[in-house]
Amino acid sequence: MSYQIQSIPITKARINLGALVKRVHLGKECFILEKDGIPIAGLIDIDELEDYLELQNPEVSKYIKQSTKEYLAGKIRPAQALRSELKKVKK
C-alpha cells in the first residue's frame, strides 16, 4: 500500500488535529509536523507504528527474514493445513 506523506506546520496541525487523525487512520496518509520549517514529529496510523516498533526488535526482524527466506525457497503449505494443525494443538 502506498502512503501519501505531507508536511504541515504544527500550528495548523493543532487546529485541525481531529481531521488529520481521521485522514491518517482512514485515508492512510502520513503527516510530517514542522516548526519553523523544520520537521519535528510525524503522525502515522497505529498499525504502521506497531509494525515499525516490531521491526525494531532484533528477534522479530530475524524471524521475518527467516520466514521470507523459507517462503522464497518454497517451504510453504496451504492455509487449511495450518488451520487443521492449530485446531489439534488447541484441543
Protein Blocks (a to p, Z undefined) as FASTA:
>chain_A
ZZddddddfklmmmmmmmmmmmmmmnopacdddeehiafbdcddfklmmmmmmmmpmklm
mmmmmmmmmmmnopacdfklmmmmmmmmmZZ
